[in-house]
C-alpha cells in the first residue's frame, strides 16, 4: 500500500535524525529531577504532563504552554540524553519504558491526581505505556502523531519478532554514522518532519546535541515494542491527534484507516486529524493543534 511507503519514509526520518526546536543543555532553575527525566513546572490549575518526542526538548511545547499556563499547571518533561540533556544508562538499553516509569514515580512523589498526559511521537508511546501500565495514575491521554507499534509504518503485518532484525540494523547504522553523515541525514530529512520552513533550521541544529547512543537505543526499542496487546488495559479517555498533508501523496482515508486499525482494541478512544501538517503538528499548525487540545481538556 502506497501510504505505507510514504509514511515509512517519514518514519525512517524519525529514527535517523534528532529533532527539537531548542537545544537546552540544562533546564532552568526549579526543575525537578526524577530518574531519567527532568521536569519544568509552569502555571497553576489542572495538571498536564507534556512529553516530547524522539530527541526533542520540552521547548517543542512552547506555543501550547504559552496558551495553557494561565489556567493549568504544566509539567514539561525533558528526557535524559535528548536535546543536550545529560544521558543516563539503562541496563537493558531502553529509553521509552524507563521514561514511563520515571514519570509514574514523578506523579506519585509529587502527589499529582489524575493528570492529563499529552505525548508526541516517542512521547506518545510513553503516554500509552503510562495509561496501560499505571491506569490509576492518569486522567486522560492525548497521543500526538504516534502509533502503538512504530514498525507498522513500514509493514502493516509486522510483529516484534519480524521487526527485530531491521531494528538492530537501524541501531547499528545510527551508531556507525560519522558526524558528517548524521548531519547530512538531518538536513535532508527535516523537510519530511516539519512543513513550516521557519522551524527547520532549529530542528536540524538541535539534533547535534542529542546523545547518539540514547537515540539509537530509543529507535530500536520503538521498532520492536508492540503496545497493541496492552491497549485494552487503558481505562481513561484517549484521543489520537495525527497529521495529514496532500504532499503525503495518498488519500486521507488511507491515513485515517492506518491509525484506526492500529488502535482498534483501545476502549473510549477518539481521533482527530489535522490537515496541512507533517509530523510536528504543534509547529506546523499551532492554532489548530491548540484548539484541539483545549477542546480535549474541556470535554
C-alpha positions as CSV (number, residue, x, y, z in Angstrom):
1,X,0.0,0.0,0.0
2,X,1.4,3.3,-1.0
3,X,0.5,5.0,2.2
4,X,2.9,2.6,3.9
5,X,5.7,3.6,1.6
6,X,5.1,7.4,2.1
7,X,4.8,7.2,5.9
8,X,7.6,4.7,6.1
9,X,9.8,7.4,4.7
10,X,8.7,9.8,7.4
11,X,9.1,7.1,10.0
12,X,12.7,6.4,8.8
13,X,13.4,10.0,9.2
14,X,12.3,9.9,12.8
15,X,14.6,7.1,13.5
16,X,17.6,8.7,11.8
17,X,17.5,12.3,13.0
18,X,17.5,14.1,16.3
19,X,14.9,16.9,16.2
20,X,13.9,19.7,18.6
21,X,13.3,23.4,18.2
22,X,15.7,24.1,21.0
23,X,18.9,22.7,22.5
24,X,18.9,23.3,26.2
25,X,22.0,21.8,27.9
26,X,20.1,22.0,31.1
27,X,16.6,23.1,32.3
28,X,16.0,26.4,34.2
29,X,16.3,26.6,38.0
30,X,13.4,25.0,39.8
31,X,13.5,21.9,37.6
32,X,12.6,18.6,39.3
33,X,14.9,15.7,38.5
34,X,13.3,12.2,38.7
35,X,15.3,9.3,37.4
36,X,15.8,9.6,33.7
37,X,13.7,12.8,33.3
38,X,13.8,16.4,34.4
39,X,10.5,18.3,34.7
40,X,9.9,22.0,34.5
41,X,6.7,23.2,36.2
42,X,4.8,26.2,35.0
43,X,1.5,27.8,35.9
44,X,-1.3,26.6,38.2
45,X,-4.5,24.7,37.9
46,X,-5.4,21.4,36.4
47,X,-2.2,19.2,35.9
48,X,-1.0,18.5,32.4
49,X,2.2,16.4,31.7
50,X,3.7,17.1,28.3
51,X,6.1,14.6,26.9
52,X,8.2,15.5,23.8
53,X,9.3,13.0,21.1
54,X,12.5,11.4,19.9
55,X,15.4,13.7,20.7
56,X,13.1,16.7,21.2
57,X,13.3,19.2,24.1
58,X,10.5,20.4,26.2
59,X,10.6,23.6,24.1
60,X,8.6,21.8,21.4
61,X,5.5,22.7,23.6
62,X,6.4,26.4,23.9
63,X,3.5,27.7,21.9
64,X,0.9,25.4,23.6
65,X,2.4,26.2,27.0
66,X,2.0,29.9,26.5
67,X,-1.7,29.4,25.9
68,X,-2.3,27.0,28.8
69,X,-0.1,28.1,31.7
70,X,-2.6,30.7,32.9
71,X,-5.2,28.1,33.7
72,X,-3.2,24.8,34.1
73,X,-0.2,23.6,35.9
74,X,2.1,22.3,33.2
75,X,4.8,19.6,33.8
76,X,7.2,19.9,30.9
77,X,9.3,16.7,30.6
78,X,12.9,16.5,29.3
79,X,14.1,13.0,28.6
80,X,17.7,12.4,29.6
81,X,20.0,12.3,26.6
82,X,17.8,14.3,24.3
83,X,18.4,17.8,23.1
84,X,21.5,18.4,25.2
85,X,20.4,17.0,28.5
86,X,22.9,14.5,30.1
87,X,22.4,10.9,29.1
88,X,21.7,8.2,31.6
89,X,22.4,4.5,31.2
90,X,19.7,1.8,31.3
91,X,20.9,-1.8,31.8
92,X,18.6,-3.1,29.1
93,X,19.3,-0.2,26.7
94,X,15.8,1.1,26.8
95,X,14.5,4.7,26.8
96,X,10.7,4.8,26.5
97,X,9.9,2.2,29.1
98,X,12.2,3.8,31.8
99,X,10.8,7.2,30.9
100,X,7.3,6.0,31.6
101,X,8.3,4.5,34.9
102,X,10.1,7.8,35.8
103,X,7.0,9.8,35.0
104,X,4.8,7.4,37.1
105,X,7.2,7.8,40.0
106,X,7.1,11.6,39.5
107,X,3.3,11.6,39.6
108,X,3.4,9.6,42.9
109,X,6.2,11.6,44.5
110,X,4.5,14.9,43.7
111,X,1.1,13.7,44.7
112,X,-0.5,14.6,41.3
113,X,-4.1,13.5,41.0
114,X,-5.2,12.2,37.6
115,X,-3.1,14.4,35.3
116,X,-3.8,14.8,31.6
117,X,-0.9,13.2,29.6
118,X,0.0,14.7,26.2
119,X,2.8,12.9,24.3
120,X,4.2,13.5,20.9
121,X,5.9,10.7,18.8
122,X,8.0,8.7,21.3
123,X,6.3,10.7,24.0
124,X,3.0,9.3,22.7
125,X,4.4,5.8,23.1
126,X,5.4,6.7,26.7
127,X,1.9,8.1,27.3
128,X,0.4,4.8,26.1
129,X,2.7,2.9,28.5
130,X,1.5,5.1,31.4
131,X,-2.1,4.5,30.5
132,X,-1.8,0.8,30.2
133,X,0.7,0.1,33.0
134,X,-0.4,2.7,35.5
135,X,-4.1,3.1,34.7
136,X,-4.9,4.6,38.1
137,X,-2.4,7.4,37.9
138,X,-3.6,9.2,34.7
139,X,-6.8,11.2,34.0
140,X,-6.8,11.1,30.2
141,X,-4.4,10.7,27.3
142,X,-3.7,12.7,24.1
143,X,-1.4,10.8,21.7
144,X,0.1,13.1,19.1
145,X,1.1,11.5,15.7
146,X,2.2,8.2,17.2
147,X,1.2,4.6,16.7
148,X,1.2,1.9,19.3
149,X,3.7,-0.1,17.2
150,X,6.2,2.1,15.3
151,X,7.1,-0.6,12.7
152,X,3.5,-0.5,11.3
153,X,4.7,2.5,9.4
154,X,6.9,0.1,7.4
155,X,4.9,-3.1,7.4
156,X,1.2,-3.4,8.5
157,X,1.7,-7.1,9.2
158,X,4.8,-6.7,11.3
159,X,5.4,-8.4,14.6
160,X,8.0,-7.7,17.3
161,X,9.9,-10.7,16.1
162,X,10.0,-9.7,12.4
163,X,10.9,-6.2,13.3
164,X,13.9,-7.2,15.4
165,X,16.5,-7.7,12.6
166,X,15.5,-4.4,11.0
167,X,15.7,-2.6,14.3
168,X,19.1,-4.0,15.0
169,X,20.4,-2.9,11.6
170,X,18.9,0.6,12.1
171,X,20.6,0.9,15.6
172,X,23.9,-0.2,14.1
173,X,23.7,2.2,11.3
174,X,22.9,5.1,13.6
175,X,25.9,4.3,15.8
176,X,28.2,3.8,12.9
177,X,27.4,7.1,11.1
178,X,30.0,9.8,11.1
179,X,29.1,13.2,12.3
180,X,29.1,14.4,8.7
181,X,26.8,11.7,7.6
182,X,24.4,12.3,10.6
183,X,24.3,16.0,9.8
184,X,23.6,15.3,6.1
185,X,20.8,13.0,7.0
186,X,19.3,15.5,9.4
187,X,19.2,18.3,6.8
188,X,17.9,16.0,4.1
189,X,15.1,14.7,6.3
190,X,13.8,17.7,8.2
191,X,11.6,18.7,5.3
192,X,9.6,15.5,5.9
193,X,9.1,16.2,9.6
194,X,8.1,19.9,9.6
195,X,6.3,21.6,6.8
196,X,7.0,25.0,8.2
197,X,10.3,26.2,6.8
198,X,10.9,28.7,9.6
199,X,11.3,25.9,12.2
200,X,13.5,23.6,10.1
201,X,16.9,25.2,10.9
202,X,16.3,24.9,14.7
203,X,15.2,21.3,14.2
204,X,18.2,20.3,12.3
205,X,20.7,22.1,14.6
206,X,19.2,20.6,17.7
207,X,20.0,17.0,16.6
208,X,23.7,17.5,17.1
209,X,23.1,18.0,20.9
210,X,21.4,14.6,21.4
211,X,23.3,11.6,22.7
212,X,23.9,9.2,19.8
213,X,23.6,6.0,21.9
214,X,20.3,7.2,23.5
215,X,18.9,7.9,20.1
216,X,19.9,4.6,18.7
217,X,18.6,2.7,21.7
218,X,15.3,4.6,21.6
219,X,14.8,3.8,17.9
220,X,15.5,0.1,18.5
221,X,13.1,0.0,21.4
222,X,10.3,1.7,19.4
223,X,10.7,-0.6,16.4
224,X,10.4,-3.8,18.5
225,X,7.8,-2.7,21.1
226,X,4.2,-3.5,20.2
227,X,1.9,-1.9,22.6
228,X,-1.3,-3.1,20.9
229,X,-1.8,-6.1,23.3
230,X,-1.7,-3.6,26.2
231,X,-4.2,-1.0,24.9
232,X,-7.2,-2.8,26.4
233,X,-5.9,-2.0,29.9
234,X,-6.3,1.7,29.4
235,X,-9.3,2.9,31.5
236,X,-9.3,6.6,30.6
237,X,-10.4,8.6,27.5
238,X,-7.8,8.6,24.8
239,X,-7.6,11.0,21.8
240,X,-5.2,10.4,19.0
241,X,-4.3,13.6,17.1
242,X,-2.5,12.9,13.8
243,X,-1.2,14.8,10.8
244,X,-2.1,14.7,7.2
245,X,-1.0,16.7,4.1
246,X,-1.6,16.3,0.4
247,X,2.1,16.1,-0.1
248,X,1.9,12.6,1.5
249,X,0.8,11.5,-1.9
250,X,-2.1,9.4,-0.6
251,X,-5.7,9.9,0.2
252,X,-6.5,11.0,3.7
253,X,-8.7,7.9,4.1
254,X,-5.7,5.7,4.0
255,X,-4.0,7.5,6.8
256,X,-7.3,7.5,8.8
257,X,-7.6,3.7,8.4
258,X,-4.0,3.2,9.5
259,X,-4.5,5.0,12.8
260,X,-7.9,3.5,13.5
261,X,-6.7,-0.1,12.7
262,X,-3.7,0.3,15.0
263,X,-5.8,1.5,17.9
264,X,-8.8,-0.8,17.3
265,X,-8.5,-2.5,20.8
266,X,-8.4,0.8,22.7
267,X,-11.6,1.5,24.7
268,X,-13.0,5.0,24.9
269,X,-10.9,6.4,22.0
270,X,-11.5,9.2,19.6
271,X,-9.4,10.5,16.6
272,X,-8.7,14.0,15.3
273,X,-6.8,14.6,12.0
274,X,-5.1,17.9,11.5
275,X,-4.6,18.7,7.8
276,X,-1.8,20.8,6.3
277,X,0.8,19.4,8.7
278,X,3.7,17.0,8.8
279,X,4.9,15.1,11.9
280,X,5.4,18.2,14.1
281,X,1.7,19.2,14.3
282,X,2.3,21.6,17.1
283,X,4.8,23.6,15.0
284,X,3.1,23.3,11.6
285,X,-0.5,24.1,12.8
286,X,-0.2,25.7,16.2
287,X,-3.7,27.3,16.2
288,X,-5.4,24.1,15.1
289,X,-3.4,22.0,17.5
290,X,-4.0,24.3,20.5
291,X,-7.7,24.3,19.6
292,X,-7.8,20.5,19.6
293,X,-6.0,20.4,23.0
294,X,-8.3,22.9,24.6
295,X,-11.4,21.1,23.3
296,X,-10.0,17.9,24.7
297,X,-9.3,19.4,28.1
298,X,-12.9,20.8,28.2
299,X,-14.6,17.5,27.4
